């Protein structure tokens, strides 16, 4: 979603640049005051939009990176002898994700028909990822000391992907419903 905004800003700048044509100052007639102020205002608006997109992209990227760092550090803290604690925490985290997905579905049900239809596709994608995540948790539960790190890393990667997908789905829904996520 954020990359789409960044691409939109780049296209906007490109369109504004392409729309400007080089003229010989001797051939040009002085622009009227209203037209010049309108162009200046449009450029200022485009500049503000690009700045806002960049700031929001930077903020989101920072938040995602911090979340991934926390998740990786959290997973690294669990050695094989703490397998039961890891699986208990993972199960609790999955219960929270399930609740978050349920709330997303409930909220999507309040939207327009087109939002509901698009939301169903996104919710099904989340449910599919949740099935994969459950399999990864089962792999962790059945892991031995030999394959513990591999199973734990597989679960953590799927879990991080799932969290990112849920967050993106919420952002999409809030955008569709016109709710600010500040």
C-alpha positions as CSV (number, residue, x, y, z in Angstrom):
1,X,0.0,0.0,0.0
2,X,2.8,2.4,0.9
3,X,4.8,1.5,-2.2
4,X,1.7,2.3,-4.2
5,X,1.6,5.8,-2.7
6,X,5.3,6.3,-3.4
7,X,4.8,5.2,-7.0
8,X,1.8,7.6,-7.3
9,X,3.9,10.5,-6.0
10,X,6.7,9.6,-8.5
11,X,4.1,9.5,-11.3
12,X,2.7,12.8,-10.2
13,X,6.1,14.5,-10.3
14,X,6.8,12.9,-13.7
15,X,3.5,14.1,-15.1
16,X,4.0,17.7,-13.8
17,X,7.6,17.7,-15.2
18,X,6.4,16.3,-18.6
19,X,3.6,18.9,-18.7
20,X,6.1,21.7,-18.5
21,X,7.5,22.8,-21.9
22,X,10.5,24.8,-22.5
23,X,9.9,28.1,-24.2
24,X,12.0,30.9,-25.4
25,X,11.6,33.9,-23.0
26,X,11.5,36.3,-25.9
27,X,8.5,34.5,-27.5
28,X,6.6,34.2,-24.3
29,X,3.9,36.5,-23.1
30,X,3.9,37.3,-19.4
31,X,1.5,35.0,-17.6
32,X,-1.5,36.5,-15.9
33,X,-1.3,36.7,-12.1
34,X,-4.2,34.3,-11.6
35,X,-2.7,31.6,-13.8
36,X,0.7,31.9,-12.2
37,X,-0.6,31.7,-8.7
38,X,-2.7,28.6,-9.7
39,X,0.4,26.8,-11.1
40,X,2.4,27.8,-8.0
41,X,-0.4,26.5,-5.8
42,X,-0.6,23.2,-7.7
43,X,3.2,22.7,-7.5
44,X,3.1,23.5,-3.7
45,X,0.2,20.9,-3.3
46,X,2.2,18.3,-5.3
47,X,5.3,19.0,-3.2
48,X,3.3,18.7,0.1
49,X,1.7,15.4,-1.2
50,X,5.1,13.9,-2.1
51,X,6.5,15.0,1.3
52,X,3.6,13.5,3.2
53,X,3.9,10.2,1.2
54,X,7.6,10.0,1.9
55,X,7.1,10.7,5.7
56,X,4.4,8.1,5.9
57,X,6.5,5.6,4.0
58,X,9.5,6.2,6.2
59,X,7.4,5.9,9.4
60,X,5.8,2.6,8.2
61,X,9.1,1.2,7.2
62,X,10.6,2.1,10.6
63,X,7.7,0.5,12.4
64,X,7.9,-2.7,10.4
65,X,11.7,-3.0,10.9
66,X,11.3,-2.5,14.6
67,X,8.6,-5.1,14.8
68,X,10.7,-7.6,12.8
69,X,13.7,-6.9,15.1
70,X,11.6,-7.5,18.2
71,X,10.2,-10.7,16.7
72,X,13.6,-12.0,15.7
73,X,15.1,-11.2,19.0
74,X,12.1,-12.8,20.8
75,X,12.5,-16.0,18.8
76,X,16.3,-16.1,19.4
77,X,15.7,-16.0,23.1
78,X,14.1,-19.4,23.0
79,X,16.5,-22.4,23.0
80,X,15.3,-26.0,22.6
81,X,15.0,-26.4,26.3
82,X,12.4,-23.6,26.3
83,X,10.4,-25.2,23.6
84,X,7.2,-25.5,25.7
85,X,7.4,-21.8,26.6
86,X,7.9,-20.8,23.0
87,X,4.9,-22.9,21.8
88,X,2.7,-21.5,24.6
89,X,3.6,-17.9,23.6
90,X,3.2,-18.7,19.9
91,X,-0.3,-20.2,20.6
92,X,-1.2,-17.1,22.5
93,X,0.0,-14.9,19.8
94,X,-2.0,-16.9,17.2
95,X,-5.1,-16.5,19.3
96,X,-4.6,-12.7,19.3
97,X,-4.1,-12.8,15.5
98,X,-7.3,-14.8,15.1
99,X,-9.2,-12.2,17.2
100,X,-7.7,-9.4,15.1
101,X,-8.8,-11.1,11.9
102,X,-12.3,-11.6,13.3
103,X,-12.5,-7.9,14.2
104,X,-11.3,-7.1,10.7
105,X,-14.1,-9.2,9.2
106,X,-16.7,-7.6,11.5
107,X,-15.5,-4.1,10.6
108,X,-15.5,-4.9,6.9
109,X,-19.1,-6.1,7.1
110,X,-20.0,-2.4,7.9
111,X,-18.7,-1.2,4.6
112,X,-20.2,-0.8,1.2
113,X,-20.8,-3.9,-0.9
114,X,-17.7,-3.3,-3.0
115,X,-15.6,-3.1,0.2
116,X,-17.2,-6.2,1.6
117,X,-16.4,-8.1,-1.6
118,X,-12.8,-7.0,-1.7
119,X,-12.5,-7.6,2.0
120,X,-13.6,-11.2,1.6
121,X,-10.7,-11.8,-0.8
122,X,-8.3,-10.3,1.7
123,X,-9.8,-12.2,4.6
124,X,-9.5,-15.5,2.6
125,X,-5.8,-14.7,2.0
126,X,-5.3,-14.2,5.7
127,X,-7.1,-17.5,6.5
128,X,-4.9,-19.3,4.0
129,X,-1.8,-17.8,5.6
130,X,-3.2,-18.8,9.0
131,X,-3.4,-22.4,8.0
132,X,0.2,-22.3,6.9
133,X,1.2,-20.7,10.2
134,X,-0.6,-23.4,12.1
135,X,1.4,-26.0,10.2
136,X,4.6,-24.2,11.1
137,X,3.5,-24.2,14.8
138,X,2.9,-27.9,14.6
139,X,6.4,-28.3,13.1
140,X,7.8,-26.4,16.1
141,X,5.8,-28.6,18.6
142,X,7.2,-31.7,16.9
143,X,10.7,-30.4,16.6
144,X,13.7,-32.2,18.0
145,X,16.9,-30.6,19.2
146,X,18.4,-31.3,15.8
147,X,15.8,-29.3,13.8
148,X,14.7,-26.9,16.5
149,X,16.3,-23.7,15.0
150,X,15.0,-24.5,11.6
151,X,11.4,-25.1,12.8
152,X,11.5,-22.0,15.0
153,X,12.8,-19.8,12.2
154,X,10.2,-21.2,9.8
155,X,7.5,-20.4,12.2
156,X,8.9,-16.9,13.0
157,X,9.1,-16.0,9.3
158,X,5.5,-17.1,8.6
159,X,4.3,-15.3,11.8
160,X,6.0,-12.1,10.7
161,X,4.5,-12.4,7.2
162,X,1.1,-12.9,8.8
163,X,1.4,-9.9,11.1
164,X,2.5,-7.7,8.1
165,X,-0.5,-9.0,6.1
166,X,-3.0,-8.4,8.9
167,X,-1.6,-4.8,9.4
168,X,-1.8,-4.2,5.6
169,X,-5.4,-5.5,5.5
170,X,-6.4,-3.2,8.4
171,X,-4.7,-0.2,6.7
172,X,-6.5,-1.0,3.4
173,X,-9.9,-1.3,5.2
174,X,-9.3,2.0,7.2
175,X,-8.4,3.7,3.9
176,X,-11.6,2.3,2.2
177,X,-13.8,3.3,5.1
178,X,-12.1,6.8,5.3
179,X,-10.7,6.2,8.8
180,X,-7.5,7.9,9.7
181,X,-4.9,5.5,11.2
182,X,-2.8,8.1,13.0
